[in-house]
Amino acid sequence: MSTYHENLKNQETLRLREIQKELPPFLAGFFRGIAQTTSTKTRLGYAYDLRIFFRYLFEEHRTLGGIAPLSLAVEHLNEITADDIDCFMEYLTYYIRSDYEHPENGTELHNDEKGKSRKLAAIRSMYKFFYKKKKVLANPATIVETPKIHDKQIVRLDVNEMADFLDAVESGGNLTDRQKMIHERAKKRDLAITTLLLGTGMRVSECVGINIKDIDFKNNAIKIIRKGGNEVFLYFGEEVQEALQDYLEERQHTITKEEGEDALFLSSQGKRITVRAVQNLVKKYAFGVTVKKISPHKLRSTFGTNLYQETGDIYLVADTLGHADVNTTKKHYAEIEDQRRRKAASYIKLRKD
């Protein structure tokens, strides 16, 4: 694993420890118990979601209300019913987050079906662990219905938009005067990033983690770290090759901070570029090109769509995008699959004209 990914994992570990200071003490055993089967990022997500759950209990629960999470014992979980968790799911639709010392200061928050499902998954995992350890009498979360997630149409760039988007990155034509000053210094980097995302379908987190030594121009391959820490090689075409080589010529003369020395893509401060910075630059260049809300993930969807339309091979798309389950890929590209089936019907003639 690269130094960047090790540092990222260490940061997540430290953040997890900080969040645990706000959670019931018995959850320390839960996080240790699932450490071998989950990633640090997953456990951190559970910690965030369980913090919201226990804050809700403090504010709303009929018997646990008013008891600070740090004062709760594992036996208190037996006082929570499936109805209580259902009420929590409804609460997540809209709530105001406040702290215990200053409840008058709050932030309005909303959760869609996906947000609710993630929080229910955290609660289920917690109960499953303590039920298996015989620390609780039942697992009420198992009988709470998972919120139905309504599939959204894939947002992606069409062929003309994709060309216009890359033209905008190269020329900076749609930018403000202030943005154009920055663009002149960053356009080769930005074109390499956006071309790489569109040409390989990699995740933005995978993109920012690339080191210079991870690129193999002999085979037009690039090594990335997938979710879960697996190393894989993605292959790229001539347009990506040209954009990367053009940027690397400039990159050789860039002054870097020590922590960014090996990083492929650098910020203006000479450090490894961040996910947020890539998100912002994609949004900046997409403005004026399309009315669609374009993000790095939408560039990934654009690649997946193009690959599927060209090959018709859903398994190849799943493998290239790094989907663990091909059914995930099928769900995302069901609309295209339906279009292909409709088109197939037109090929069949039962009677000659």
N, C-alpha and C positions, 0 to 999 in steps of 0.2 A: 504494500500500500504506500502511496506517495506521501511525502511530508505534508502536503496540503491537506490530504484527506485525513491524515493522523491528527493534524491540528484542528480540523473541523470536528472530528469525533471527540477530541479532548474538550473543545468548547461546549459541545452538546452535553458531555458528561458533567462539566462544571455547572451548566445551566440547570440540568436535572437535579443536582444536589441543592441548588438554590431554591427551586420550586418545592422540593420535598420539605423544606423548612416551614412551609405554609400548610402542609398536609398532615393528616393524622399520623402519629408515629408508627402505627402498625403497618402502614403502606411501604415502609422501608423493606420489610420482608417480601412483599409482593414484587417490588422492583428487582430485588436480588434474585427472587425465584424465577422470573421470566427472562433474566439476562442472557441465558444460553440459547434461547429460542427467538429472541427479538433483537432488532437493531437498537442502538442508542437513540436514534431519531424516533423510532416507534415509541420507546419508553418515555421520551420527552413529550411526545404528543399525548400519551396517556396522562402524564402528569398535568399538563395544561388543562385537559378535559376534566380530570377528576378534581382539580382545584375549583373549577366552575361548579361542579356537582356539590361539593362540600360547602361551598359558599351559599348555594341555593338552600341546602339543608339548614344552615345557620339562620337564614332569613325567613324560610317558609315552612319548615317541617313542623308537624303538630307536637312532637315530643322532643325532637333534637334541636328545634329552633332556639337560638340564643346560646347554644353550646359551641364554643369555638372549635374549629377542626383539630387544633393541637390538643384538645382535651378529650377527644373521642377515643374509645377503645374498640377493638374489632367486634366485640359483642354488640355494640350499638348498630351494627349492620343488620341485625335481626329485627330491628324496629322499622326497617324500610320495606315497604310492600311494592308489588308491581304497580299498583295505582299511584304510589308516590313517584315512581320512575316515569309513569305516563304523564303525570302532572309536570315533571321536570322537562319532558320532551315538549310539552305545550309552552312552558315558560321560555324555552330557548327561542321561540319564534320572535319574541321581542322582550328584551330585559335591559335593565340599567345596571352596569357594573359599578360598584362602589366599594370602598375599603371600610374596614370595621371602625377605624378611628374617625373618619370623616365621611359618614354616609350621605351627607348632603352633596358631596362631589361625585358625580357619576358620568358614565359614558354610555350612550345608547348603542345597543348591539342587536344584531339579527342573525338567525341561523336558517339556512335552507335545509332541504332534506339530507344533503350530503353532510352538512355540519352536525345535524342531529344524529345521523347514523354513526358518525365517528365517535361521538360522545357516548352513545349507547354501547358501542363496541368496547370502549374503555371500561364502562361499568360492568359489562358482562365478563370481561377478562378478569377484573378484580374479584367479582363474586365466584367465578369459576375456580380461581386459585384458592380462595379461602374455604370454599365448599369442599374442594379436594383435600385440603388440609384438616377438614372437620372443625374449622373455626366458626363456621356459620351453619345454621340449620337448613337453609335452602338457598336457591339462586333465583330470586324473583325476576331478574333481568331477562331470563330465558323466555318468559311468557309475554314480554313486552314486544309488540309488533314493530318490526323495523320499518322506519318511514320509507314509503315508496319513492324511489328516485326516478324522476321523469327525465328520460334521455333528451338532451338538447341537440339540435342540429349542429354538426361540426362547422366551426367557423374556420375558413381557410382562404388563402389568396388564389384567385384563378390565374390562368396563364398570363394574361395581360397585366394584372395587378402585380404579379410576382416580378415581371420585367420592369414595371414602373417603380416598384419598391427598390430594387437593386440600383436602378438609375438614380433614384433619389439619394440613396446612400453614397453613390459615387460622385454625384454633382452637388448635393446639398441645396438643390434648387428650391425646396419648399421651406427652408429654414429661415429663422429671423436673422437679422444682421449680427447679433451677438452669438447666436448658434453657429453662424457661418465662420466666425473667427476660430471657434473651437474645432469646427469640422475640418478645416484645412490641416490641422495637426493630427486629427484622429481618423481621417477618412479611410486610409489603408487598413487600419486595424478594424474599423467598423465594417468595412466591406468584407474583410476576411471572416469576421464573426458571423455576419448575416448569411454570407454565402455558405459557410460551413454548416450552419443550422439548417438552411434550406436544402443543402446537398447531402446531408447524412441523417437528418431527423433526430439527432442527439438531443438530450435534455439540456437545458441551460446550466444546470448544476454540473453536468458532465463536461460541458464546454469550458467553464471557468476553471475547472480542475486540471486542464491539460497542461503538461510541461513540454518544453521545446523538444526534449529527447523522446517524447511519445510519438513524434511524427516520423513516418518512414516513407520518403518520397520514391524509393525504389519500387515499392509495391503500392504506392498511393493508399497507405493505410495509416490509421491513427488509433492509438491505444487510449481507452477511456475506462473509468471505474463506474460500473453500473450500481444500481441500488443493491445493497447487501454486500458490496465490496468486491464483486466479481470483475476481473479484468477481461475486456474483449477488444477486438480490433474491428473498427468500421472502415469501410473502403470508400474512396471519393473519386470523383471524375476530374476532368481537365480544368473546368472552371474553378472548382475548389482549389485544385493544385496551384493554379496561377495566382489566385487571390492570396493564398497562404505564402507562397514564395515572394510575392511582391511585398507583403507585410513584413516578412522575416528579414528582408534586406534592410528595411527601416528599423526593425526591432534590434538589430545588431548594434546600432548607434544610440540606443536609448539608455539613459542613466536609470538604473534600477535600485530600489531599496533592497537590503539583504534578503527580506522575506519574499521578494518578487523575482529573485535572480533566475530561477528556473521556470517561472510561469511563462506560458506562451502569450497570453493576452494581459496587457498591463493597463492600469489606470493612469491618469495624467500625473499622479504622484509617484509613479514608478513602482507601485505595488500590484499584486495580482488583482485583476478586475473582479468585481463582485457580481453576484446574481442580480441584485437590484440595479446596478449600473447597466447591465445588458438589457434588462427589462425596459429601462428608461430610454435607451438609445433605439430600441426597436419601435417603441411607441412614438418617439420623436420623428423617425423617418417615415412611419406609416401615415402620419398626419398629412392630409392633403392628397395622399395616394388613393385612399379608400375610406369609406365611412365605417367599415368594419373595425371592431376593437381588436387590434393585432398585438399579440404578445409573442415571446419566444415559443410558448406552447402552441400557438396558432401556426407558427412556421413549421413546427414539428408535425402538426396535422396536415399542413400543405404537402410536406414531403411524403407522409404516409399515403395520402390520397393519390398523389402522382405515381407513387410506386405501385399501388394497387391497380390503378387504371391502366398502367403500362403492362403489368405482368399478370394480373388476375390471381395472384398467389397470396392468399391471406396468411399462410404459414411463413412465407418469406417476409411479409410486412411485420408480422408479430415478432419474428426473430430479430429483424433489423432494428425495430423500435425498442426491443428489450422487454416485451410483454411476457410475463411469466405464464399467462394463460391465454391461449389463442381466442378463447371466448370473449375476452376483453376487447381484442382487436375486432372480432366479428361484430360486436355490439356497436363499436364506434363507426364501422364502415358498412352498417346494415343498409343504409340508404343507397350506397353505390351498388351493393350486392343486389338489391331489389331492382335497380335500373338495369343491371346486366341481365337479370332473369326476364324482365319485360322485353329487352332487346332480343333475347334468345327466341322468344315466342314468334317474333316477326320473321325468323329464318325458316319456320316450318310452313310449308304449303301443302294443304290436303288435296286441293284440286289445281290442275294447271290452268293458267289464265287463258 
